[in-house]
Amino acid sequence: MDEDLSNVRYTFKGEWKEVENCKVTEFLITYFAVDGSIELFDIKKHRLFLKRNKCHKVALKDLFVGNSVNIFSRQIIITDYGDSTTQQRLSVKMQKTFGLIKPNQIRNLGAILEAVQEGGFTVSRMRMINLTRDQGLDVYREMKETAQQSEMVTHLLSGPVVVLELLGNSAIQSWSDFVGPMDPDDARKTFPASLIARYGQDCIKNGFYASNNPEEVEHLLSNFFPERGNNTPYPVTSLACKLKNSTCCIVKPHAFQMGLLGPIISAIQKKGFEISGLRLVLLDRSAAEEFLEIYCTILPEYPAMVTQLSSGSCVAMEISGKDNNVPTVFREFAGPSDPDLAKKLRPDSLRARFGVDKIMNAVHCTDLPDDAELELEYFFRLL
């Protein structure tokens, strides 16, 4: 029997920072499941801030701790659950788990991320990193001091990996099932649709890591995503980034929210470019203004560009290639900033294929070759 949603509501705590006066307002956000409407209550002033109204831009899947959502033109960061009932209800429906894509499958990153989304998972945190040996041993600590652990760790250290925090219904078990058995031959017999069945080479180079142990999952999430509050985080310097013959590309919030990250990365990789650095970031308005400052006096769309870039999570990438002038070559592949113009002049470009308008044009990329290193350092060294 379907659940009666008429009385189902979820509450969250959130913060809205007013850029003009740096004032922070704390809200209690109530989401009504029956119609997707939202109400905002000002916690400090103990009064209703915005009465219940339908908010078409926000769904329940967007309401998780750490995410930023646009509610009635206000960018609000979800900081906590509002009550124990919400936490209990969503502990399974929006459970978190840890995922890892091994070095031998970075070349298929776009297709894998498409599969992850189709599998019902939401990517809430993600970064490409170079592991230290201690970090590799930590991932496979359950295999402590075995020959297989040594081989697994050696493979993890052979190149960059992508670590993910994933959300989904019973995500810990669902991700473990989605990844499949460790042995690709076994996976192809018993779970032919699993990731390891589709991409795995052997038991060591099987492409992925998953654990169905909740304590292990929490341990790895806390260590690899220090912003979750761990006191001994892995250093930001472990972020993969070459800073050589490369350029910066950002998948904008609207494209990420529309599920276009995988298709965009697939298009980039099919064109022959390499994703040599990647991190999911959430920029506040001041950070977006700082990054886009060069356009402040040049483009009338600057305020709208800032609003879009700070409207939710975006994915910053370092793009590398064999050409001697990657920034210029990739800029051509991105296409004109106006998707309508891009469809006429460069119909196979990223903006022609994935852009909506001049503001929501799917990706930002470095315009001038001399700016490439500066933009990459901003996202991979300074933030």
N, C-alpha and C positions, 0 to 999 in steps of 0.2 A: 504493500500500500504506500502511495506517495505521501511524503510528509506534508502536513498542513503548515503552510508558510505564513499564515495570516498573523500569527503572534511571534514569529521568529525574528529576533533582532540581534545584531552583533555590535558590541561597543569597543572602541579603541581610544587611546590617548594620542594626541597629536600636537605638533608645534608649528605655528605659522610665524615666520620672521618677516616683519615689515622692513623692507630695504631702506626706505627713506629715513626712518628714525631708529633703526636697529632694535625695535621693540619686538619681543617674542610673546605671542599669545598662545596659551595652552588650552586645547579644546578637548572635550569629550565628544567623539564622533559616533553617532548611532546610525547603523546601516539596517534598513528594513528589507528583509529578504523577499517579501511578497511582491514588491514593485521596484526594488532597487533605489528607493528614495533615501536621502541622507539628511540628518539634522546635526547642527553644531551647537554645543553648549560651552560657554566661556567659564572655565573652571575657577579662575581667580575672582571673577566678578559675580559668580553664582547666578548667571542668568542666560537665557536663550540668546544665542548670537544670530543664528540663521534657522528659521523654522523649516520643518520637514518639506523637502522638495526633491523631485526626480533629478538625478545627476547622471546624464547619459555617458559621461566620460569615465565613470568609475564603476567597476564591478567588484564583487566580493573577492575575486582572485587577486585584485590589485591591493587589497587591504591586508598587508602583513607587516610585521615590525621591521623597520629599517627602510621601507619603501617611501617614495614621495609621490603624492597624488594631487591632481589639480581638482579641487572642490570649489565650484562656483568662483573660478578665477583666482583662487588662493592656493599657492603651492604649500601643501602641508606634509610634514614628515611624520609617519606613524612611529611613535616611540614605545608604545606598550599596549597590551590588552587593557580594555576598560573594566572588565570584570572576570571573575573566575569561570562563569558560564561560557563566555566567548572563548576563553582559553581552552576549556575542556572540549567544546564543540569543534574547534579548529585544530586541536592537537593531532587529530587524525586526518581531517579533511585538508589541512594546510601544513602537513608535517614536513620537516626539513630533513634533508639527507646530504651526504657528501659524495661527490663524483670526481673522477680523475680520468682524463684522456691522456694516454701514454705517448711518448715521442714519435713512435712509428705511425700514429694516426693523425698527427697534426695536419698532414697533407689532405686529409678528408674532413677537416674541421667543419666546413660549411654544411656538408651533407649530414654529418653527425648531429649538429645542432638542429637541423631541420627535423631529423628523426626524434630527437629529444622532445621538441615541441609537439610533434604529432603523437608522441607517447603520453601526452597529458601533463608534462612537467613544466614548471615555470622556473626560469633561471633568475635567481634573486641576487647572487654574487658570482663573480667569475674573474679569473686572471690567469695569464700565462706566466709561468715562473721557471727558473732554473733551480732545481733542488740541490741541497747539500746532501752529503752522505747521511748525516744524522736525520734529515727530513725523510729521506728514502727509507731508512731503517724504521722510522716512526710509522710510516704508512703500512709496512709489513711487519710490525712488531709482533703480531700473533704467530708469525713463522720464525720466531727468534732462534738465531744461531743454527739455521738449517741451510743446506746447499741451495735449496730453492729460493730462500730469502736472499741469499747473496746474488743469485742470477737475476731475480726480480729487481733488486736495488740497482745492480749494474745497468740494467736496461733503462730504469727511470732516470739515471744520470747521463744517459747517452744524448740527451737533447732536452729542449723545453717541454713541459707538460702544461695542460690546462686543468686547473682545479675549479670546481663548481659547488655552489650551494644551490640545491634544487628544492622546490616546493611541489607538493602534490598529495593526492589522496593516498594515505598509508605509504608515503614516499620511500621510507627505508626499505620495506619489502618489495614495493613496486619497482624501485630502481635496481635492486638486486636481481629481480626476475627479468627486467628489461635488458640488463647487461648480459645475463645468462651464465651458464657454467664456465669455469675457468679454462677448461680444455675446449678449443674450437671444434674439434671433431665430435666431442660429446654434445656440444651446443648445437651443432648442425643436425644431429639426430633427434635430440629431445626438445630444443627450443630454436627451431630454424629461423624465427623472426628476430631473435635476440641480436644485440650489437656484436657480441663476440662471434656468433655464427656468421654474421655478415662481413666482419672486418678482421677477425682474429687470424694470426698466422700460426702460432703454437702456444703452449701454456705460458711461456714467458712473454712473448710479443703478442699478447691477446688483445691489446688495445685499450683496455679499460680496467678501472678498479671500482668495486662496490663492496659494501659490508652490510649485513643484515643485523649487526650488533648495535643497538641504540647507544650504548656507552662509547663504543669505538667511533661511531659517527659523530657524536658530540665532541669527543676529544679532537678529532681531525678538523672539524669545523672551527673549533675554538683556536686551534693552532694556525691554520692556514688563512683564516679571516680575522685578524687581530682586532678589527673594528667592532667585533661582537663582544669585546670586553676582556679578552685574555690578557694577563699581566706579562706574559713572556712571548710576544708575537715574533714571527719570523720577520726578518728585516725586509723593508721595501726594496732594498737593493737587489733582492732575488728576482724582481720582475724582469722578464726577458725583454731585451731591447738592444739592437745592434748599434744604432746611431751611426750607421755607415751605409751610404748609397741607399737611403730609404726615405720614406715620407710618412706623413700623418694622415690618417683617415678616421673620421668619427661617424659612427652610425647614430643618427639623431634619435631623440626620445620617441618621436611619433613612429619612426620605422621600427624601433625596438618593440614598442607597444603593439604594433600591427603584426608582429611575428615575422619580420623581414630580415632579421639578423642572419639566420642560416642561409636563405637564398642570396643575400648580398655577398656574404663570405664565399659561397659556392661560385658565384659569378666572378669574384676577384681571383679565386684560385684557378678556375677554368681558363682565365685569361693569361695564366702563367706567372702571376705574382705570388709571393710568399707572405704569409702572416707570421711575422717574426716577433711581434709583441702584441699583447691584448689585455685590456682590463675594463671591467664594467665599473663606471663611476657615476656618482650623483652630484652634479654641480649646483651650488646655490647661485642666486642671481649675481652676487658680487664676483664669484669665480668666473661665471660665464661672461660678464662684462669685461673682466680682465683679459680673458683669452681672446675675445673678439674685438678688443680695443682698437686694433688697426683699421677696422671698418667703421668706426664711430663717426668720422667726418666724411666718409666716402659714400656709404650706402644709406639711403633713407630708410631701408628695411632694418637697420641696426637694432632698434628697440625690439622689434618682433623676432629677430634672430636670437637675441639674448633670452627673450621669453621662451622660445622653443627649446633652446639648448639647456635651459634650467627647469624644464617642465616635467622631468622624470629621468630615469636612468638612461645613460647613453654608453656606447662601447667605443673606446679609443683603441686604435690599432696602429701598429707600425707595419708599413707595407714595404717589402724588399723585392728586388728583382735582379735579373741579369743585365738589364740595360744600364748604361753609364749614367743616365739621367732619369732615375726613377720618379722624382717629383713631377717632372714635365710629362712623362709618358703616362703616369697614373692620373694626372690632372686631366689629360685628354680622355681617358677612359671614364672618369667621373662624369664628364660632359658639362655643358653650360649650366649655370645655376638655375635657370628657368626651365623646368621640365618640358613645357610646351615647345620651347625653342630646341631643347635637346632632342625631342622626338623627331624634329625636322632635320637637324644637322647631324646628330649622332644617335640614331635610334637604338643602337646596342649599348649605349652608355648606361651607367648606373642610375643617373637621375632620370633618364628617359624611361627606364624600366620600372623604377621604384618610387620616383618622386611624385608629389601631389601638386605642389605649387612652389613659388620662389622661396618661401620660408620652410615649408615641409618638403624639402627636396632630397630627402633620404640620407644624404651624407655631406659632411664637410670634408674638404681635403686641402692640403697646403697649396696656396696659389703660387708663391715664389720659392724656387729651390733653396735660396738662402735662409728661408724661414723654417724649413723642414726640421732641422735639428732643434731649433728653439721650441717648436710646437711639441715635438716628441719629448723633450726634456721636461716640459711643463706637465705632461700627463704621466710620464714614467719615472721621473726623478723628483719633481717638486711637490706634486699633490700627495 
